[in-house]
Amino acid sequence: MRRTIRNLSILTVLSLLVGSAFAGASPSAPAVKEDARGIVLSNDLVSFSFLDKKPVLVVRAAGNETDAFTYTFDQLVEYRDVDANGLPSDNEVVARLDLAAASYQVNQTTKGDAVVLNLTLTAPVKPTKTPAPAPGGVLDNLTLPNGDAQVTLLFTLRNTATTLKAGAASLTIPASAVKYDLFVTKWPFIDSSMDRLALDMHASGVGEQAPGVGVESAVLARNGTQVGAVSWSTLARGATPQGATIDVPVRAVLKVQPSANGTSETRIVYTYDAADVATLVHEATIGLASASIAEISSSGSVVGPTKDTPGAGVVAALGALAVVGLLSRRRT
């Protein structure tokens, strides 16, 4: 009878511990709210504050204010790649749309296990001062644009890891990262056959880029501690004015530079290498340093590295099994 009671006690401990572990493992629904500073998307792991309802993000791990970092969408530019290096040098930019200072039409929605923030901007593209002509007068006699472009940034945060299509790749996006889609339509090109678009951003901290196939990524460190991670599809989708669908190769360049407050920041530029683009769609992510993006092949096998760690529920369940083993040893 005493052995039976002892066995029941062990089973009771196991059921209570494992039950509480898996109850705790169920993530809370992601939330969206407005506060005095802007709009906040959050879940159990991370929060993204959109300052003044603009794409100027403060990213924080849940319960950790110390390791926050900022991520700013600065501008979308049209440039003519005179030096053929694939990047928008200052003297190659012919028109720009300021993203950080603009006023957006804002829409918030909740869809099941996801919250979605839609920031849409319709504004005139502003020509820059005509750059000094390159040898041969490549930038001479530009006809300046006259028209509005529409840019939408669609941010989606979920409460669990999710596998989605992005360009030619399938991505597993962890709950500690927000996925965003960039949509550009009606850009009034100066010369749609020669010019390209580029998305210009910056993040606090020192960025280190990692190569990949279909997806590339980078980590952001501050004072030697990794705090953030970004990733992007290396292929965007586009459409010509005639409606033909085209693939748009994406090249990313990270450059560490001094910030205004004397620390370091990383300029991040995505260039879209296709001519005559009437519509452009690109997918990328921003998240915590623990966020890993793994490319999944069409067969379902992982072809990219992951850095996932066991969740709280798994750790607690393992702890429960350890307690049972300890009780069993004491019984004998």
C-alpha positions as CSV (number, residue, x, y, z in Angstrom):
1,M,0.0,0.0,0.0
2,R,2.9,2.4,0.9
3,R,4.6,1.7,-2.5
4,T,1.3,2.4,-4.3
5,I,0.9,5.8,-2.5
6,R,4.5,6.6,-3.3
7,N,4.0,5.8,-7.0
8,L,0.9,8.0,-7.0
9,S,2.9,10.8,-5.5
10,I,5.4,10.6,-8.3
11,L,2.7,10.6,-10.9
12,T,1.1,13.5,-9.2
13,V,4.3,15.6,-9.3
14,L,4.9,14.6,-12.9
15,S,1.4,15.6,-14.0
16,L,1.5,18.9,-12.2
17,L,4.9,19.9,-13.5
18,V,4.4,18.8,-17.1
19,G,0.9,20.2,-17.1
20,S,2.1,23.6,-15.9
21,A,5.0,23.5,-18.4
22,F,2.8,23.0,-21.4
23,A,0.2,25.4,-20.1
24,G,3.0,28.0,-19.9
25,A,4.2,27.1,-23.3
26,S,1.0,28.3,-25.0
27,P,2.0,31.8,-26.3
28,S,-0.3,34.8,-25.7
29,A,-1.9,36.3,-28.7
30,P,0.2,39.2,-30.2
31,A,-1.1,42.7,-29.5
32,V,-1.3,46.1,-31.2
33,K,-1.8,49.3,-29.2
34,E,-1.3,53.0,-29.3
35,D,0.6,54.9,-26.7
36,A,2.0,58.4,-26.3
37,R,4.9,57.7,-28.6
38,G,3.2,55.8,-31.4
39,I,2.1,52.3,-32.2
40,V,3.4,49.1,-30.5
41,L,3.3,45.6,-31.8
42,S,4.2,43.0,-29.2
43,N,4.1,39.3,-28.2
44,D,5.6,37.3,-25.3
45,L,9.1,37.7,-26.7
46,V,9.5,41.1,-28.3
47,S,8.0,44.6,-28.9
48,F,8.2,46.9,-31.8
49,S,7.5,50.6,-31.2
50,F,6.7,52.7,-34.3
51,L,7.6,56.2,-33.1
52,D,5.1,58.9,-34.2
53,K,3.3,56.1,-36.3
54,K,6.2,56.1,-38.8
55,P,8.7,53.4,-39.8
56,V,11.1,54.4,-37.1
57,L,11.2,51.3,-34.9
58,V,12.5,50.7,-31.3
59,V,13.0,47.0,-30.9
60,R,13.0,45.5,-27.4
61,A,13.1,42.0,-25.9
62,A,10.2,41.5,-23.5
63,G,11.1,42.8,-20.1
64,N,14.5,44.2,-21.3
65,E,14.8,47.9,-21.8
66,T,18.6,47.9,-21.8
67,D,19.3,46.1,-25.0
68,A,16.8,48.0,-27.2
69,F,17.9,49.1,-30.7
70,T,16.5,51.3,-33.3
71,Y,15.8,50.6,-37.0
72,T,14.9,53.5,-39.3
73,F,13.5,53.4,-42.9
74,D,15.2,56.6,-44.2
75,Q,14.3,56.9,-47.9
76,L,13.5,55.3,-51.2
77,V,15.7,56.6,-54.0
78,E,16.1,56.4,-57.7
79,Y,19.7,56.3,-58.8
80,R,21.7,55.9,-62.0
81,D,24.5,53.4,-61.5
82,V,27.2,55.4,-63.4
83,D,30.2,53.6,-61.8
84,A,28.5,50.2,-62.3
85,N,29.1,49.1,-58.7
86,G,25.4,48.3,-58.0
87,L,25.1,50.9,-55.3
88,P,23.6,54.4,-55.0
89,S,26.4,56.8,-54.5
90,D,25.5,60.3,-53.4
91,N,26.2,61.7,-56.9
92,E,24.1,59.1,-58.6
93,V,20.8,59.7,-56.7
94,V,18.5,61.6,-59.0
95,A,15.2,61.5,-57.0
96,R,14.2,60.5,-53.5
97,L,11.2,59.9,-51.3
98,D,11.7,60.6,-47.6
99,L,10.2,57.7,-45.5
100,A,11.2,58.7,-42.0
101,A,9.6,62.2,-42.0
102,A,6.5,61.5,-44.0
103,S,2.9,61.2,-42.7
104,Y,1.3,57.8,-43.3
105,Q,-2.2,56.4,-43.6
106,V,-2.3,53.9,-40.8
107,N,-4.3,50.7,-40.5
108,Q,-4.1,48.1,-37.8
109,T,-5.7,44.6,-38.0
110,T,-5.7,41.4,-36.0
111,K,-5.9,38.2,-38.0
112,G,-5.9,35.0,-35.8
113,D,-2.4,34.6,-34.5
114,A,-1.1,37.7,-36.2
115,V,-1.3,41.5,-35.9
116,V,-0.7,43.6,-39.0
117,L,0.3,47.2,-39.2
118,N,-0.1,48.9,-42.6
119,L,1.7,52.2,-43.2
120,T,0.9,53.7,-46.6
121,L,2.4,56.8,-48.0
122,T,1.4,58.6,-51.2
123,A,3.6,61.6,-51.8
124,P,5.5,63.4,-54.6
125,V,9.0,62.1,-55.4
126,K,11.5,65.0,-55.0
127,P,14.3,65.4,-57.5
128,T,17.7,66.0,-56.0
129,K,20.0,68.6,-57.4
130,T,21.2,67.3,-60.7
131,P,24.5,65.4,-59.9
132,A,27.7,66.5,-61.5
133,P,27.9,64.7,-64.8
134,A,30.1,61.7,-65.1
135,P,32.7,61.4,-67.9
136,G,30.7,61.4,-71.1
137,G,27.9,63.5,-69.6
138,V,25.8,60.5,-68.5
139,L,23.8,62.6,-66.1
140,D,23.4,65.7,-68.2
141,N,20.0,67.1,-69.3
142,L,17.8,65.1,-66.9
143,T,14.1,65.6,-67.1
144,L,12.9,65.8,-63.5
145,P,10.0,63.7,-62.4
146,N,6.5,65.1,-61.7
147,G,4.2,62.8,-59.9
148,D,3.4,60.8,-56.7
149,A,4.6,57.4,-55.7
150,Q,2.8,55.1,-53.4
151,V,4.8,53.1,-50.8
152,T,3.3,50.6,-48.4
153,L,5.2,49.0,-45.5
154,L,3.2,46.0,-44.2
155,F,4.5,44.7,-40.8
156,T,3.2,41.3,-39.5
157,L,4.0,39.9,-36.1
158,R,2.9,36.4,-35.0
159,N,3.0,34.6,-31.7
160,T,4.7,31.4,-33.0
161,A,7.2,30.6,-35.7
162,T,5.7,30.5,-39.2
163,T,6.9,29.2,-42.6
164,L,6.0,31.5,-45.4
165,K,6.9,32.1,-49.1
166,A,9.2,35.0,-49.8
167,G,10.3,35.5,-53.3
168,A,11.8,32.2,-54.5
169,A,12.4,31.0,-50.9
170,S,10.3,29.5,-48.2
171,L,11.2,31.1,-44.8
172,T,10.7,30.0,-41.2
173,I,10.2,33.2,-39.3
174,P,10.5,33.1,-35.5
175,A,8.1,34.8,-33.2
176,S,10.9,37.2,-32.1
177,A,11.0,38.8,-35.6
178,V,8.5,41.0,-37.5
179,K,8.1,40.3,-41.2
180,Y,7.6,43.3,-43.4
181,D,6.6,43.7,-47.1
182,L,7.7,46.7,-49.1
183,F,5.2,47.6,-51.9
184,V,6.1,50.3,-54.4
185,T,3.8,51.5,-57.2
186,K,3.6,54.4,-59.6
187,W,7.2,55.5,-59.1
188,P,7.7,58.4,-61.6
189,F,11.0,57.4,-63.0
190,I,13.2,59.9,-64.7
191,D,14.5,57.1,-66.9
192,S,12.9,53.7,-66.3
193,S,15.3,52.0,-68.6
194,M,18.5,53.1,-67.0
195,D,17.6,53.9,-63.4
196,R,17.1,51.6,-60.4
197,L,15.4,51.8,-57.0
198,A,17.1,51.4,-53.6
199,L,15.7,51.3,-50.1
200,D,18.0,53.2,-47.7
201,M,17.8,52.4,-43.9
202,H,20.0,52.5,-40.8
203,A,20.1,50.7,-37.5
204,S,21.9,51.4,-34.2
205,G,24.8,49.1,-33.5
206,V,27.5,47.4,-35.6
207,G,26.1,45.1,-38.4
208,E,27.8,42.0,-39.6
209,Q,26.4,40.4,-42.8
210,A,26.2,36.6,-43.4
211,P,25.8,35.2,-46.9
212,G,23.0,32.9,-47.8
213,V,21.2,31.2,-50.7
214,G,17.8,32.8,-51.4
215,V,17.9,34.6,-48.0
216,E,20.7,36.6,-46.5
217,S,21.0,38.0,-42.9
218,A,23.0,40.1,-40.5
219,V,23.3,40.6,-36.8
220,L,23.5,43.9,-35.0
221,A,25.8,44.3,-32.0
222,R,26.1,47.0,-29.4
223,N,29.0,47.2,-27.0
224,G,30.0,43.7,-28.0
225,T,26.5,42.2,-27.3
226,Q,24.3,41.0,-30.2
227,V,20.9,42.7,-29.8
228,G,19.3,42.6,-33.3
229,A,19.0,40.6,-36.5
230,V,17.7,41.4,-39.9
231,S,17.2,39.2,-43.0
232,W,16.0,39.7,-46.5
233,S,15.0,37.7,-49.6
234,T,17.6,38.1,-52.4
235,L,14.8,38.1,-55.0
236,A,12.0,40.6,-55.1
237,R,8.9,40.4,-57.4
238,G,8.1,43.1,-59.9
239,A,5.8,43.9,-62.8
240,T,6.4,46.0,-65.9
241,P,4.0,48.8,-67.1
242,Q,2.6,46.2,-69.5
243,G,1.8,43.8,-66.6
244,A,4.5,41.2,-67.2
245,T,5.8,39.6,-64.0
246,I,9.6,39.8,-63.5
247,D,12.1,38.7,-60.9
248,V,14.1,41.5,-59.4
249,P,17.5,40.6,-57.9
250,V,18.2,42.2,-54.5
251,R,21.6,43.2,-53.4
252,A,22.3,44.3,-49.8
253,V,25.2,46.4,-48.6
254,L,25.9,47.1,-44.9
255,K,28.2,50.0,-43.9
256,V,29.2,50.8,-40.3
257,Q,29.4,54.6,-39.7
258,P,29.4,57.1,-36.8
259,S,26.0,58.1,-35.6
260,A,24.9,61.6,-34.6
261,N,25.4,60.8,-30.8
262,G,28.9,59.5,-31.3
263,T,28.2,55.8,-31.2
264,S,28.1,53.4,-34.2
265,E,25.3,52.7,-36.5
266,T,24.9,50.6,-39.6
267,R,23.6,51.8,-42.9
268,I,21.6,49.1,-44.7
269,V,20.8,49.5,-48.4
270,Y,18.7,47.1,-50.5
271,T,19.1,47.7,-54.3
272,Y,16.6,46.4,-56.8
273,D,18.3,45.6,-60.1
274,A,15.6,45.7,-62.7
275,A,14.6,48.3,-65.3
276,D,11.2,49.5,-66.1
277,V,9.5,48.4,-62.9
278,A,6.0,49.6,-62.4
279,T,5.3,47.6,-59.2
280,L,7.9,46.2,-56.7
281,V,7.4,43.8,-53.8
282,H,10.1,42.8,-51.4
283,E,10.0,40.8,-48.1
284,A,12.4,41.0,-45.2
285,T,12.5,40.8,-41.4
286,I,13.7,42.7,-38.3
287,G,14.0,41.0,-34.9
288,L,16.0,40.1,-31.9
289,A,19.5,38.7,-32.2
290,S,18.1,35.3,-31.3
291,A,15.8,35.4,-34.4
292,S,17.0,33.0,-37.0
293,I,15.6,32.8,-40.5
294,A,16.0,29.4,-42.2
295,E,15.4,28.8,-45.8
296,I,13.3,25.8,-46.5
297,S,13.8,24.0,-49.9
298,S,10.8,22.8,-51.9
299,S,11.3,19.3,-50.5
300,G,10.9,20.7,-47.0
301,S,14.5,20.1,-45.8
302,V,16.3,22.9,-44.1
303,V,19.1,24.3,-46.2
304,G,20.0,27.2,-44.0
305,P,21.4,27.2,-40.4
306,T,19.2,27.8,-37.4
307,K,20.0,29.0,-33.9
308,D,16.7,28.0,-32.2
309,T,16.8,27.3,-28.5
310,P,14.3,25.2,-26.5
311,G,11.2,27.1,-25.5
312,A,10.3,27.6,-21.8
313,G,7.7,24.8,-22.0
314,V,10.3,22.3,-23.3
315,V,12.8,23.3,-20.6
316,A,10.2,22.9,-17.9
317,A,9.1,19.5,-19.2
318,L,12.7,18.3,-19.1
319,G,12.9,19.6,-15.6
320,A,9.8,17.7,-14.6
321,L,11.3,14.4,-16.0
322,A,14.5,15.1,-14.0
323,V,12.4,15.5,-10.8
324,V,10.8,12.1,-11.5
325,G,14.2,10.5,-12.0
326,L,15.4,11.9,-8.7
327,L,12.2,10.7,-6.8
328,S,12.6,7.2,-8.4
329,R,16.3,7.0,-7.2
330,R,15.2,8.0,-3.7
331,R,12.4,5.4,-3.7
332,T,14.9,2.6,-4.4
